[in-house]
Amino acid sequence: MNPGFILAQAGAAGAIWAAVAIVAFLVVLFLMLFLFSYGFLYIRALLANAHVGVLEIIGMRLRGVRPSTIVDCRIMAVKAGLALGSNQLETHYLARGNVPKVVRALIAASKANISLEYNQACAIDLAGRDVEEAVRTSVNPRVIDCPDPAKGRQTLDAVAKDGIQVKVKARVTVRSKIDRLVGGATEETIIARVGEGIVSAIGSSEKYAYVLENPDMISKKVLARGLDAQTAFEILSIDIADVDVGDNIGAKLRADQAEADLRMHRAEAEKRRAAAVARAQEMEALVAENRAKVVEAEAEIPKAFAQALREGNLGVGDYYRLKNIDADTKMRQSIGGVDPNSGATPT
């Protein structure tokens, strides 16, 4: 047999075995990667009696769902006695929900005998509410400060009927109402309503001393108004933590009103004074105008005298008598301290 042919066959067989070895290595590598990625999840779910199929796990990966999150949440739910399928959990995950929080909230509600359905929990979570915190608050009521110090105000300020300011700090104990979490108002509404009720209760008091003597009067009046309607909380109690006396707002308002009235009267008096000054200036102008007319009329007297003398209606003796009377009048005005040009009659 030709040695070259034998060597060629041996080389071909070696190439085939090499290719088989490479394929076998790739298969083993794929199986190891598959086992590492999905096998452990499958085994873990199987051992916890929360079976999740291998094909389901692969499908989750293809749909962009993290399989470890779904498997862990299903194991947690099954161990807590909740019948939640992987499809339900995957659906909420694809809706951008927080699956671990929903499962933990359902477990907490189940242990506390609180009625909470899976679909309801998903709706609360998708609405942007922290369903786990809501269940926790339903079990362990929380305390809300009124007013909220984070907003910059430390007290609620109100004025009694006697004008004295009263400053109050309150603490509101609330519990979540699971059935009103979707569509119910938040704690900001509770703070606003309680603040309004406290201000109204203080404002209806005849004297500030009544508020200091009976702070619980405020709590009773506020609680009786049912301020938790249409909210996600139930108000358990309203406790007045601190009551202080502020300024005499009534006296300040009266003083400010008196000052405003004074400024108004001053403005009116100044207006009347300006009108009087303007009137006086008008009268002076009128007097000057009339005086000019008198001077003009007096300038016509000599002409009239001359005309009367020429026509014989006035004698020379009569003319001199008039001149003497005029000179006597001016002398009397000078003695009486009257300006001869003013036209005034001496007293």
C-alpha positions in Angstrom: 0.0 0.0 0.0 1.2 3.4 -0.8 2.7 5.1 2.3 1.5 8.5 1.2 -2.1 7.4 1.0 -1.9 5.9 4.5 -0.4 9.2 5.8 -3.2 11.1 4.1 -5.9 8.9 5.6 -4.3 9.3 9.1 -4.2 13.0 8.7 -7.9 13.2 7.7 -8.9 11.0 10.6 -6.9 13.2 13.0 -8.7 16.3 11.6 -12.1 14.6 12.1 -11.2 13.7 15.7 -10.0 17.2 16.3 -13.2 18.6 15.0 -15.2 16.2 17.1 -13.2 17.2 20.2 -13.8 20.9 19.6 -17.5 20.3 19.1 -17.6 18.2 22.3 -15.7 21.0 24.2 -18.1 23.6 23.0 -21.1 21.4 24.0 -19.7 20.8 27.4 -18.9 24.5 27.8 -22.5 25.4 26.7 -23.9 22.9 29.2 -21.7 24.3 31.9 -22.8 27.9 31.1 -26.4 26.8 30.9 -26.1 24.9 34.2 -24.4 27.9 35.9 -26.9 30.4 34.5 -30.2 28.5 34.7 -29.6 25.1 36.2 -29.0 26.4 39.7 -32.1 28.6 39.5 -34.1 25.5 38.4 -32.7 23.3 41.2 -33.2 26.0 43.8 -36.8 26.5 42.8 -37.3 22.7 42.6 -35.9 22.1 46.1 -38.2 24.9 47.5 -41.3 23.3 46.0 -41.7 26.4 43.9 -41.2 24.7 40.5 -40.2 26.9 37.6 -39.5 25.2 34.3 -36.2 25.5 32.4 -38.0 26.7 29.3 -39.8 29.3 31.5 -36.5 30.5 32.7 -35.1 30.7 29.2 -38.2 32.6 28.1 -37.8 35.1 30.9 -34.3 35.8 29.7 -35.4 36.2 26.1 -38.2 38.6 27.2 -35.8 40.8 29.2 -36.9 39.6 32.6 -34.3 38.9 35.3 -35.0 35.2 36.1 -33.3 35.3 39.5 -35.8 38.0 40.7 -38.8 36.0 39.6 -37.5 32.7 41.0 -36.5 34.3 44.4 -39.9 36.0 44.7 -41.8 32.9 43.8 -39.8 30.9 46.4 -40.5 33.6 49.0 -44.2 33.6 48.2 -44.5 29.7 48.3 -42.7 29.5 51.6 -45.1 32.1 53.0 -48.1 30.1 51.8 -49.0 32.4 48.9 -50.1 30.9 45.6 -48.3 33.1 43.1 -47.3 31.8 39.7 -44.3 32.9 37.8 -46.4 34.3 35.0 -48.1 36.7 37.5 -44.8 37.9 38.8 -43.3 38.2 35.3 -46.3 40.3 34.2 -45.8 42.8 37.0 -42.1 42.9 36.3 -42.7 43.7 32.6 -45.1 46.5 33.7 -42.1 48.2 35.5 -43.4 47.2 38.9 -41.3 46.4 42.0 -42.0 42.6 42.3 -40.0 42.0 45.5 -41.8 44.9 47.4 -45.2 43.6 46.2 -44.4 40.0 47.4 -43.0 41.3 50.8 -46.1 43.5 51.2 -48.4 40.5 50.5 -46.5 38.3 53.0 -46.7 41.1 55.7 -50.4 41.6 55.1 -51.0 37.8 55.3 -49.2 37.5 58.6 -51.1 40.5 60.0 -54.5 39.3 58.8 -54.9 42.4 56.5 -57.0 41.9 53.4 -54.7 42.6 50.4 -55.1 40.9 47.0 -52.3 40.5 44.6 -53.9 42.6 41.9 -54.6 45.3 44.5 -51.0 45.3 45.6 -49.8 45.5 42.0 -52.2 48.5 41.4 -50.9 50.3 44.4 -47.3 49.7 43.4 -47.9 50.8 39.8 -49.6 54.0 41.1 -46.3 55.0 42.6 -47.2 54.2 46.3 -44.8 52.2 48.5 -47.1 49.2 49.1 -44.7 47.7 51.6 -44.5 50.9 53.6 -48.3 51.1 53.5 -48.8 47.7 55.0 -46.1 48.5 57.6 -48.0 51.7 58.5 -51.3 49.8 58.6 -49.7 47.4 61.2 -47.6 50.0 63.0 -49.3 53.5 62.9 -47.0 56.4 62.2 -46.9 59.9 63.7 -47.0 63.0 61.5 -45.9 66.4 62.8 -48.3 69.3 62.1 -47.0 71.6 60.8 -44.2 69.8 58.9 -40.9 71.2 60.2 -39.3 70.4 56.8 -41.5 73.1 55.2 -39.9 75.8 57.4 -42.7 76.4 59.9 -42.5 75.2 63.5 -45.9 76.2 64.8 -49.5 76.8 63.7 -50.4 80.4 64.5 -54.0 81.3 65.1 -55.8 84.2 66.8 -58.6 83.9 69.4 -61.6 86.3 69.5 -59.9 88.4 72.1 -57.0 89.2 69.6 -54.3 87.1 71.4 -52.2 84.9 69.1 -51.8 81.2 70.1 -49.0 79.0 68.7 -49.7 75.3 68.6 -47.7 72.2 67.7 -49.7 69.0 67.0 -48.9 65.3 66.3 -51.3 63.3 64.2 -51.2 59.5 64.5 -52.4 57.9 61.3 -52.9 54.4 60.0 -52.9 53.4 56.3 -56.2 52.3 54.7 -55.3 49.7 52.1 -58.5 50.0 50.2 -58.1 53.8 49.8 -54.4 53.9 48.7 -55.3 54.1 45.0 -56.8 57.5 44.5 -56.6 58.6 48.2 -55.0 61.8 49.2 -51.5 61.8 50.7 -50.2 62.9 54.1 -49.8 66.5 52.9 -53.5 66.7 52.7 -53.8 65.3 56.3 -51.4 68.0 57.5 -53.3 70.8 55.6 -56.7 69.7 56.9 -55.5 69.3 60.5 -53.8 72.7 60.4 -57.0 74.2 59.1 -59.1 72.6 61.8 -56.7 73.7 64.6 -56.8 77.3 63.3 -60.6 77.2 63.1 -60.9 75.8 66.6 -58.7 78.5 68.1 -60.3 81.2 66.1 -63.8 80.2 67.5 -62.6 80.5 71.1 -63.7 83.5 73.0 -60.4 83.9 74.9 -57.0 82.5 74.4 -57.0 81.3 78.1 -59.7 78.8 77.1 -57.3 77.2 74.7 -54.5 77.1 77.3 -56.9 75.6 79.9 -58.3 72.9 77.6 -55.9 72.0 74.7 -57.9 68.7 74.2 -60.8 71.0 73.1 -58.8 71.5 69.9 -58.3 67.8 69.3 -62.0 67.0 69.9 -63.2 69.7 67.5 -60.7 68.7 64.8 -61.5 64.9 65.1 -65.2 65.6 64.9 -64.8 67.1 61.4 -63.8 63.8 59.8 -60.7 65.1 58.2 -59.5 61.7 56.9 -62.3 61.4 54.3 -61.0 60.6 50.8 -57.5 60.1 52.0 -55.3 57.1 52.2 -55.1 57.3 56.0 -57.3 56.9 59.0 -56.6 59.5 61.8 -56.4 57.7 65.1 -55.6 60.7 67.3 -54.6 64.3 67.3 -52.4 65.3 70.2 -51.4 68.9 71.1 -47.7 68.7 71.8 -47.1 72.4 72.7 -49.2 75.6 73.2 -47.6 79.0 73.4 -49.0 82.5 73.7 -47.9 84.9 70.9 -48.4 88.5 70.3 -51.5 90.7 70.9 -52.5 90.7 67.2 -55.8 92.5 68.0 -53.9 95.5 69.6 -51.5 95.6 66.7 -54.3 95.6 64.2 -56.1 98.4 66.0 -52.9 100.4 66.3 -52.2 99.9 62.6 -55.8 100.9 61.8 -55.4 104.0 63.9 -52.2 104.9 62.2 -53.8 104.4 58.8 -56.8 106.6 59.8 -54.3 109.2 61.0 -52.5 109.2 57.7 -55.8 109.4 55.9 -57.0 112.4 57.9 -53.7 114.1 57.5 -53.9 113.6 53.8 -57.4 115.0 53.8 -56.3 118.0 55.9 -53.4 118.6 53.5 -55.8 118.4 50.6 -58.1 121.0 52.2 -55.1 123.2 53.1 -53.9 123.1 49.5 -57.4 123.9 48.3 -57.5 126.9 50.7 -54.1 128.1 49.6 -55.2 127.9 46.0 -58.4 129.7 46.8 -56.5 132.5 48.6 -54.2 132.9 45.6 -57.3 133.1 43.4 -58.8 135.8 45.6 -55.5 137.8 45.6 -55.5 137.6 41.9 -59.2 138.7 41.8 -58.4 141.6 44.2 -55.5 142.7 42.1 -57.7 142.6 39.0 -60.4 144.6 40.7 -57.8 147.1 42.0 -56.6 147.6 38.5 -60.1 148.3 37.4 -60.4 150.9 40.3 -57.2 152.5 39.2 -58.4 152.6 35.7 -61.7 154.1 36.8 -59.9 156.7 39.0 -57.8 157.7 36.0 -61.1 158.7 34.3 -62.1 161.1 37.1 -59.9 164.0 36.1 -61.2 163.7 32.6 -64.7 163.8 33.9 -63.9 166.8 36.1 -62.4 168.6 33.1 -65.4 167.8 30.9 -67.8 169.0 33.7 -65.9 172.2 34.1 -65.9 172.9 30.3 -69.6 172.2 30.1 -70.4 174.3 33.2 -71.8 171.4 35.2 -69.2 171.8 37.9 -67.9 174.9 39.5 -64.4 175.7 40.5 -65.5 175.9 44.2 -67.1 172.5 44.0 -63.9 171.1 42.5 -61.7 172.4 45.3 -64.2 171.2 48.0 -63.9 167.7 46.5 -60.2 167.9 46.6 -60.2 168.9 50.2 -62.5 166.0 51.1 -60.2 163.6 49.3 -57.2 165.0 51.1 -59.0 164.8 54.4 -59.9 161.1 53.7 -56.4 160.2 52.9 -55.2 161.8 56.1 -57.7 159.9 58.1 -56.6 156.6 56.4 -53.0 157.4 57.2 -53.8 158.0 60.8 -55.9 154.8 61.0 -53.1 152.7 59.5 -55.0 151.9 56.3 -53.3 151.7 52.9 -54.8 154.5 50.9 -54.4 152.4 47.7 -56.4 149.4 49.2 -59.7 151.1 48.9 -60.7 150.1 52.5 -62.8 152.3 54.7 -61.1 153.5 58.0 -62.8 152.4 61.2 
